[in-house]
Amino acid sequence: MFAAFPDYTHEIHHVIHAGEGITAVVVCRGTFTGQLDVGGHVLTGTGKAFARPYVKVLQFDEHGLVLHDHQHLDRLGLIDDVLPSA
């Protein structure tokens, strides 16, 4: 995915700590200039930019190392943002 969006960045907006984990609201941004393989179909960059919020959930072990990293992003919405309008 990073090859498709070489200027990809993310910005943490809010973090909630609970027990042995955190939940964060993050906004990712990028411009679709590379190629993206979507289920065997390769999409070519359009030069369109996107900004999408997502939720990241991290669970840590007793040493502070990440055990689980779950990200919840509206991928269909992201694809819709960067493809040409119909």
C-alpha beads as a LAMMPS data file, in Angstrom:
LAMMPS data file: protein, C-alpha beads

86 atoms
85 bonds

1 atom types
1 bond types

-500.0 500.0 xlo xhi
-500.0 500.0 ylo yhi
-500.0 500.0 zlo zhi

Masses

1 110.0

Atoms # bond

1 1 1 0.000 0.000 0.000
2 1 1 2.844 2.416 0.755
3 1 1 4.137 2.166 -2.842
4 1 1 0.736 3.398 -4.055
5 1 1 0.824 6.379 -1.665
6 1 1 4.517 7.353 -1.324
7 1 1 3.712 10.528 0.644
8 1 1 1.554 8.591 3.163
9 1 1 1.451 10.121 6.639
10 1 1 -0.702 9.682 9.709
11 1 1 -1.535 11.983 12.590
12 1 1 -2.732 10.807 15.991
13 1 1 -5.738 12.805 17.175
14 1 1 -6.815 11.028 20.349
15 1 1 -5.484 8.185 22.529
16 1 1 -7.361 6.229 25.194
17 1 1 -5.400 3.988 27.564
18 1 1 -7.234 1.055 29.149
19 1 1 -5.647 -1.893 30.934
20 1 1 -2.891 -3.372 28.803
21 1 1 -3.753 -1.521 25.616
22 1 1 -4.561 1.706 23.863
23 1 1 -7.074 2.830 21.281
24 1 1 -6.184 5.750 19.044
25 1 1 -8.099 7.827 16.524
26 1 1 -5.732 8.533 13.646
27 1 1 -6.062 10.407 10.353
28 1 1 -4.048 9.061 7.424
29 1 1 -3.275 11.120 4.336
30 1 1 -1.649 10.458 1.001
31 1 1 -1.725 10.930 -2.741
32 1 1 -2.396 8.014 -5.082
33 1 1 0.577 8.176 -7.462
34 1 1 1.771 4.560 -7.573
35 1 1 0.040 1.261 -8.277
36 1 1 -2.321 -0.579 -5.927
37 1 1 -3.222 -4.273 -6.169
38 1 1 -6.849 -4.745 -5.126
39 1 1 -7.729 -8.428 -5.181
40 1 1 -5.541 -9.156 -8.198
41 1 1 -6.691 -6.054 -10.100
42 1 1 -3.973 -3.386 -10.350
43 1 1 -5.129 0.219 -10.082
44 1 1 -2.897 2.954 -11.511
45 1 1 -2.332 6.190 -9.623
46 1 1 -4.659 9.101 -10.324
47 1 1 -2.826 11.869 -8.470
48 1 1 -5.846 12.298 -6.174
49 1 1 -5.264 12.903 -2.469
50 1 1 -7.200 11.470 0.459
51 1 1 -7.566 12.050 4.189
52 1 1 -9.309 9.261 6.134
53 1 1 -9.808 8.696 9.852
54 1 1 -9.203 5.229 11.266
55 1 1 -9.037 3.535 14.649
56 1 1 -5.937 1.680 15.840
57 1 1 -6.075 -0.744 18.772
58 1 1 -2.817 -1.939 20.347
59 1 1 -2.418 -4.559 23.067
60 1 1 0.909 -4.794 24.943
61 1 1 2.630 -7.525 26.931
62 1 1 4.199 -7.054 30.382
63 1 1 7.412 -5.727 28.752
64 1 1 5.605 -3.069 26.724
65 1 1 5.952 -4.948 23.435
66 1 1 3.011 -4.991 21.020
67 1 1 1.094 -8.291 21.085
68 1 1 -1.740 -7.289 18.749
69 1 1 -2.150 -4.389 16.315
70 1 1 -5.632 -3.961 14.828
71 1 1 -6.510 -1.166 12.420
72 1 1 -10.044 -0.323 11.381
73 1 1 -10.140 1.763 8.189
74 1 1 -12.895 2.314 5.636
75 1 1 -10.861 0.923 2.732
76 1 1 -13.724 1.137 0.251
77 1 1 -14.132 4.811 1.119
78 1 1 -10.405 5.351 0.606
79 1 1 -10.533 3.692 -2.833
80 1 1 -13.574 5.818 -3.707
81 1 1 -11.649 8.955 -2.684
82 1 1 -8.720 8.302 -5.026
83 1 1 -10.392 6.831 -8.121
84 1 1 -11.676 9.099 -10.903
85 1 1 -15.287 10.201 -10.538
86 1 1 -17.767 8.340 -12.721

Bonds

1 1 1 2
2 1 2 3
3 1 3 4
4 1 4 5
5 1 5 6
6 1 6 7
7 1 7 8
8 1 8 9
9 1 9 10
10 1 10 11
11 1 11 12
12 1 12 13
13 1 13 14
14 1 14 15
15 1 15 16
16 1 16 17
17 1 17 18
18 1 18 19
19 1 19 20
20 1 20 21
21 1 21 22
22 1 22 23
23 1 23 24
24 1 24 25
25 1 25 26
26 1 26 27
27 1 27 28
28 1 28 29
29 1 29 30
30 1 30 31
31 1 31 32
32 1 32 33
33 1 33 34
34 1 34 35
35 1 35 36
36 1 36 37
37 1 37 38
38 1 38 39
39 1 39 40
40 1 40 41
41 1 41 42
42 1 42 43
43 1 43 44
44 1 44 45
45 1 45 46
46 1 46 47
47 1 47 48
48 1 48 49
49 1 49 50
50 1 50 51
51 1 51 52
52 1 52 53
53 1 53 54
54 1 54 55
55 1 55 56
56 1 56 57
57 1 57 58
58 1 58 59
59 1 59 60
60 1 60 61
61 1 61 62
62 1 62 63
63 1 63 64
64 1 64 65
65 1 65 66
66 1 66 67
67 1 67 68
68 1 68 69
69 1 69 70
70 1 70 71
71 1 71 72
72 1 72 73
73 1 73 74
74 1 74 75
75 1 75 76
76 1 76 77
77 1 77 78
78 1 78 79
79 1 79 80
80 1 80 81
81 1 81 82
82 1 82 83
83 1 83 84
84 1 84 85
85 1 85 86
